[in-house]
Amino acid sequence: MDVNRLEKRNLLQVFNLITAKGCKSDGAYEYSGIRASHDFDGYTCWLTYKDLTITLLFHGPYDFDYKDKDTVDIFFRKISKLLSDQDNL
């Protein structure tokens, strides 16, 4: 899956939003059905939603792992809404 620079920035913004506003449980934050977690030093971050896992690495690479393409589409609509509504949260 190809993610352009703007979408990747959105992923990082959503990660920050979830860790700021979400509830922490079992080492991960959850907000609006999306989980955000990171390794011990923060260089690798994960966003998970249903069968989708996005791995974001510090120097820019990323990886998408999913079973259902519809989940990816729903996820991107969901994060777009979260980002547009973040000032009202």
C-alpha angles and dihedrals in degrees: 000000000000117000117189122222094262092052091048090051087050090053090054091047091051090049089055092045093052093047091048099045104022131094116253118230131157093356095307136090121229128198129161092351094306121113123208124193139156140196123260096278099035095242093118121046131183133202116192131188122168106308094348124098121179117193115201118193125203098244095049111273118125138183133206121206117182143139102208123047089206089064090059092050092048091047093054092047089049094051091045089056092046091051094047091048098040095105089057096048 
